[in-house]
Amino acid sequence: MTISQTIAQVQTRIKNACVSAHRSPDSVKLLAVSKTKPADAIRQAYQAGLRDFGENYVQEGTDKISQLKDLTDICWHFIGPLQSNKTRLVAENFDWMHSLERMKIAERLSQQRPPQCEPLNVLIQINLDNEKSKAGIQLAQVNEFAAALKNLPGIRLRGLMAIPSAEATDAGRSASYQRLFAAFSALREQYPAADTLSLGMSNDMQAAIAEGSTMVRIGSAIFGPRNL
Ligand SMILES: *Cc1c(COP(=O)(O)O)cnc(C)c1O
């Protein structure tokens, strides 16, 4: 299958999930996760109509951003772990950052965001299932973290992001997603710009949409398996 065919398939899955959840199909944005895939694959996805692309590795992502400079309306999302010595590249090249979990990183992004750019859109990453190996803050800490972000120029809090536990059962995952959605709803009441819940990947997009995701991050279902 071509990339435009896999995209059409994913768009149909998203639409069907929205219909089953009694949600409007345009309430869920498709973010294409292009990590490990060449710039040419992104170009094909762009030609098929996608504009939002997610990268996990700073150097790989900024290389592709410079190769695709001619596609001026792409929106680039950084979705991987970020070390403090790499924040400048994210602040200067990306439009969104999904994996914010430390105030030190937020402060650096704020200072390093070029003043002529729109504020960097940030999502707070939540460690939903208290996994030791996983990044993210606890749901109970969201209020405090969000309040501290408010004082930082150059970044704009847009919502929450989570990666589910690979071990969770369907029921366990739904329960986690419901807790996350409740926290997201409370956050949005306090910060109206926080309109984004980044949740759902190739294997769980239906479940995530059923529980209120507004942005699904889809890699392998569009670009095929990753062999790295
Ligand atoms: C790789 C990755 C994805 C995409 O995963 P697929 O299962 O290939 O759809 C989504 N989110 C994050 C944070 C990722 O690292």
The ligand as a Tripos MOL2 file, in Angstrom:
@<TRIPOS>MOLECULE
LIG
   15    15     1     0     0
SMALL
NO_CHARGES

@<TRIPOS>ATOM
      1 C1          6.6200    6.1170   18.2310 C.3       1 LIG1
      2 C2          5.6040    6.8910   18.9770 C.ar      1 LIG1
      3 C3          4.2650    6.9640   18.5350 C.ar      1 LIG1
      4 C4          3.7400    6.1930   17.3390 C.3       1 LIG1
      5 O1          3.5990    4.8300   17.6560 O.3       1 LIG1
      6 P1          2.9320    3.7960   16.6220 P.3       1 LIG1
      7 O2          2.5960    2.6510   17.4820 O.co2     1 LIG1
      8 O3          3.9450    3.4960   15.5830 O.co2     1 LIG1
      9 O4          1.7200    4.4570   16.0550 O.co2     1 LIG1
     10 C5          3.3990    7.7550   19.2580 C.ar      1 LIG1
     11 N1          3.7970    8.4630   20.3370 N.ar      1 LIG1
     12 C6          5.0560    8.4140   20.7820 C.ar      1 LIG1
     13 C7          5.4310    9.2200   21.9900 C.3       1 LIG1
     14 C8          5.9890    7.6350   20.1220 C.ar      1 LIG1
     15 O5          7.2440    7.5880   20.6030 O.3       1 LIG1
@<TRIPOS>BOND
     1     1     2 1
     2     2     3 ar
     3     2    14 ar
     4     3     4 1
     5     3    10 ar
     6     4     5 1
     7     5     6 1
     8     6     7 2
     9     6     8 1
    10     6     9 1
    11    10    11 ar
    12    11    12 ar
    13    12    13 1
    14    12    14 ar
    15    14    15 1
@<TRIPOS>SUBSTRUCTURE
     1 LIG1         1 GROUP 0 **** ****
